[in-house]
Every structure is written in C-alpha cells, then in structure tokens.
C-alpha cells in the first residue's frame, strides 16, 4: 500500500521559560508498523519570526518524510559521529595516528559544538562563523576540523543517513600564519657539532631527502643500499608504534647521491 503524502504540521509551542518555538509534526511507521507522531523543534520565534522562514528550515525534512526510502530525518551529528567511529574510522586504510587525531578533534572541538544539532540544520555559514571564532587554533587546525567534518558527512552520504554534505562549501584557509624557520648550511654545521653520529646521520637524511619524520624513525640499516644509492621506505613509526607508510607513494625508494652516502 502506498504511503499517504504528508505535508506535516508546523505550529508555535509556548514555553514557560524563554521564547516560544516552532514545532514540526508528522507521522511515520514505528518498529511495529503502526504510525506514530514525531515532533521536531525547528527554532525559536525570535530567530524565525515568520511561518515561511520556519518552513524553509524544514524543507529537506518535508521532502524526506515522503520518500519511499527515508533518510533518517532526526539523526543528530553525535549519532552520525558514533556511526562513523564504529565503521569508517576502524577501516584498514586508517593508521593508528589518524584514528587518534580524528578522535581528539571530534571529542575536544567538533562534538561539543555540533553533537546535539540535527544534520539538516547544520549550515555552511554557521560552520564558517564558528571556525573563525576559534581564535586559539591555527588556520591549519581549523582546516583539519573542517576536513574531518566533511569526511563524517561524506560517510553519511554513503550510508544514506544524509542527502547532502553541508561542509563542502565551507571556506577555511590552511595557510601558515608564520613562515617556518629554515636552517642554512652554517647553522646545520653548528648543529652537527652538538650531535652524536646517529643523530647527525638522521639530520642529513632529513635535510637532503625530505622523507617524513615518521619514515626516518622507521629506518633500519638494511633499508639503506649504499651501492645502489637508494633507501627503501618500508615502515613508519608514530607515537612509538611501528606501522605502514602513510601513502603508497611513500613506499617508493628514495635516491641518495654520493655526497649523502659518504657524509660523516
């Protein structure tokens, strides 16, 4: 039997404390197949003074409740994050470092702000304004937050929990606020005088090959082919955990010239 088309009902609900709010009511089948009424608080009447403005807020929800295959209209960002952490974040292509980093950003910044928000009410401009308010964070960290939120919403699209990614149009620069300090040759030589043989070799490799610090920490003598003039990158060490390289491209051998291989 075809589902009856619903327009839903929007009403103003009185509150004893604080401003009155708009509520949207509709019906949907429960686990037992019986229709049950659902209610969603859309926003307070101070921010949405007209019926039209309130209806615009729930446009996607009204479309969704009449689909044959429904996207969860009342899913909160917290519920989406829980689903993401239980599935996507545990995938084999995620390193322990990536999992740890994502959980820190989600727990410390993202979920406290957006956890209770319904997915369809998270808007690009609001996210941009919030990112700008995080004055204690660098632009790089803000860009990381933006990218993690986008990854979580992309996950929602794959699992049909949401039908759009509101983070896609969010603009956030990752440009460094300060120019990094680059040592010149004289400064490197002074640094070498203070280092042991092993640490000196590490600095030379880092400066002349550009490999990642995690890959440098994972090197063993058998990875270095002095005759062939190359280094095999096969592992990385992050937070004292030995793991795979960050990308497939990282596994390509690194060429070392004669000067580097004979450096003392």
C-alpha positions, 0 to 999 in steps of 0.5 A: 500500500502506498504511503499517504503524502504528508505535508506535516504540521508546523505550529508555535509551542509556548514555553514557560521559560524563554521564547516560544518555538516552532514545532514540526509534526508528522507521522511515520511507521514505528518498529511495529508498523503502526504510525506514530507522531514525531515532533521536531523543534525547528527554532525559536520565534525570535530567530524565525519570526515568520511561518515561511522562514520556519518552513524553509528550515524544514524543507529537506525534512518535508521532502524526506518524510515522503520518500519511499526510502527515508533518510533518517530525518532526526539523526543528530551529528553525535549519532552520525559521529558514533556511526562513523567511529564504529565503521569508517574510522576502524577501516584498514586504510586508517593508521593508528595516528589518524584514528587518534587525531580524528578522535581528539578533534571530534571529542575536544572541538567538533562534538561539543559544538555540533553533537546535539544539532540535527544534520539538516540544520547544520549550515555552511555559514554557521560552520564558517562563523564558528571556525573563525571564532576559534581564535586559539587554533591555527588556520591549519587546525581549523582546516583539519576540523573542517576536513574531518567534518566533511569526511563524517558527512561524506560517510553519511552520504554513503550510508544514506543517513544524509542527502547532502554534505553541508561542509563542502562549501565551507571556506577555511584557509590552511595557510601558515600564519608564520613562515617556518624557520629554515636552517642554512648550511652554517647553522646545520654545521653548528648543529652537527657539532652538538650531535652524536653520529646517529643523530647527525646521520638522521639530520642529513637524511632529513635535510637532503631527502625530505622523507617524513619524520615518521619514515626516518624513525622507521629506518633500519640499516638494511633499508639503506643500499649504499651501492645502489644509492637508494633507501627503501621506505618500508615502515613508519613509526608514530607515537612509538608504534611501528606501522605502514607508510602513510601513502603508497607513494611513500613506499617508493625508494628514495635516491641518495647521491654520493655526497649523502652516502659518504657524509660523516 
